[in-house]
Amino acid sequence: MPEQLLFTRFLNHWFAAPVTALLTALHINPEYPGAPITNAVSMEVLVVGFLLIVFIMVRSSLSVESPGGLRLMFEGLQGFIEGQSRDIIGHHSEAFTPFLLSLGLFILIANFLGLIPGFESPTSAPVVPLGCAVCAFVYYQWHGFQKYGLGYLKQFLGHQDPSTPIFIRIPVSLLMVLIEPISHLARVLSLTIRLYANIFAGDMVTLVFFSLVPIVVPVVFLGLHFFVALLQAFIFVLLTTVYLAGAVGEEH
């Protein structure tokens, strides 16, 4: 039986049987049928539940006359994301704000969760950053096809200069057809490894120093971990915005 956090044990106690039955129906055999819910999954559930509660609180506190501090904070975050995406993508970027903001908040809270004793950052497990990276990949590809249709595939041929002789353009285009798909898949790998490696290392360093020197010194590493968690959430959203700009930009 794997080591389980308190919240993971709670979920497995109540939901192990139906989750195992569902996985079995999908022809997935969990390694531990009595504890199919891993720490990473349970922490994801906790993050999503926390965000839902916060969103409900923000929605219930909407008021023009007396806006609350929580609403002002979220308006600031929304304004920051909108401003950043407008600078990178253009004036039509407002439609992407809900996705970018939700993605950023999920990663941010997930990163911060490891700072609380008795919890782990779900992003310190590779499957969670991979899931976020795949969501970002599918999202920007979908919007690229939605805007340009099959013409979106032209970007995989590389930039076409009409003044270049055709006997040069054709082999270059064939080469780009091989390189571009690898480049797009490498984005998923890059997003995954960057987030996973930084958060995993932060969790491990903080844990080691807390076990060796439980007073004063770990506070420095907690501050460093806090900064890294914030920075990695920002970088993930920034890169996703850049990929969106490449997919829906006016020039391909």
Helices and strands as residue ranges (DSSP letters): H 6-25, H 39-60, H 69-88, G 93-96, H 97-113, G 122-124, H 127-148, G 149-157, H 166-212, H 217-248
